[in-house]
Amino acid sequence: MPEMDTTQAAQSPDPMRNFQFRLEIPGVARGHFTEVSGLGVRVHPIRYREGGIGQIVRTMPGPVDYAEVTLRYGLIRDAELWTWMQATIQGRVERRNVSVMMLDTDGTTEALRWNLFNAWPCEWQGAPLDALGRDVAVELLRLSFDQLERV
């Protein structure tokens, strides 16, 4: 029986779990984030026809468009995220570098990171209120950003 390489054994072939993540936002001491969605990028193709060959349409990379990232978080008394949104509303856009970290199966070790550069809040939605409900009050904050990096 062949011996297993220790580096191969350390890297699990199992996919990461989507519920083990953490967010770092400068100026936000704590946040009870329940969901991060919308991480994405699209390079728009530019279509053109070569001279003399009118039937063939070729493409080349065009503008890069980063999707807005949606954060959902449990409503707490701290107003740090609301204050950040208010600054944008008042015309004082405070850009921050935000990191989203996937955690390993132990729930504490960082396995993967996405850095959102120059992020700023572009939308806020309050928690739905229901006198007969029993759910946690969850607010939504949508971020726009200039560049995405996967580390």
N, C-alpha and C positions, 0 to 999 in steps of 0.2 A: 504494500500500500504506500503510495507516494506521500511524502511529508507536505503539510500545508504551509505555505508562506505566511508569516505572521502579519505582513502588511495586507495580504489578501484577506485574511481572517478578520482583521480590524475593520475593513470596509464591507459593511453589510449590503447584500444585494436587494434587501427589502426597501420599498419606497418609503419616503419620509411621511410622517403623519401630519395632516393639515391643521391639527389643533394645538401643536406645540410650536408656538412662535412668541416673539417679543418685539416690541417697538421701542426705538430710542428717538425722542424728539427733544432737541435742546429747549430748555425753558419749561418743560413739562416734567414735573417731578415723578408723577405716577399717573397711570391711566389703566383702566380696566378694559382693555381692548378685547372685543369678542370676535372681531372679524376684520380682515384686510382683504380687499378684492380690487380687481382692475389693473394689477400690475401688467403692463404690456407696452409694446412698441410696434410701430408699423412704418415701413419705408415705402412710400408711395412710388409706384413705378411710373416712369415717364415713357410714353409710347411714341415711337417715331418710325418713319419709313426711310430706308436708305435710298439715296439718289440712284435712279436707273432701275431699281428693283421695286416697283410699286406695290406688288402683292405681299411682300414680306414686311410684317410689323415687328420691330425689335423693341426691347425695353432696356432702360438703364435706371439706376437708383435715383430717386428724387428726394423730396423733403422727408425728414424724419418726424414722426408724430408720436408723442408719448401719451398713453391713455391716462386719464385722471384716476387716482387711487382713492378708493373709498374706505374710510375707517369707521367702524362701528364700535361704540364703547359704552359701558355702563355709566349712567348718570351719577355723578358724585358732586359734593358741595364745592370742590375746587373749581375755579373758573378759568384755569390756564388756557384751555383750548378755546373757550368762548372769547377770552380777551384777545387771543391771537386772531380770531375771526373778526372781531370788532376793529382791530387795527386795519385790516384789509378794507372793511366797509368804510372806514374813515379816510381811506386813501393812503395809508401808511403801510404798504406791503412789507411785511417782515419775512424775508426768505430764510429758510432754515434747511440744513441738510438732515434728512430723516433716514433712519435705517430700519429695515425689516429683517429680522433674524429668524431663520428656521432653526429649531432646536433638535438635537439628537434624541434618540429614544430615552435617554436618562432624564430629559426635560430641562436640563440646565446647560449642557455644552452646545455652543454655537456650531452648527453644521454648514450653514449657508447664509449669505447676507446679500440683500439688495439695498443699494444706497440711492436715494432720490436726492439729487442736487438742486438747490434753490427752490425748495418746495414752499408753497404758500396755500392757505385755505381759500377755496373758491366757492364752496357751498356748505351750508349747515342745515340740518333738519333736526328738529326736536323729537323727543321720544313720544310715541303715541300714548295717549292717556286713556285708560278704560277703567271705569269705576267697578266693573265686574271682573277685571282681569287679575292675574296673579304673576304675570311675567315681570322680569327685570326691566326697568326703564332704560332703553338703549337709544342714544343719539347717534347721528351720522355726521361726519366731517369729510368733505371731499377735497383732495389736494391736487393742485396742478404743479408741475415741476419741469425743469429744463433738460435734465439728463438722468439716465438710469444706468447703474453699474451693478453687475453681479460679481460677487467675490466669493 
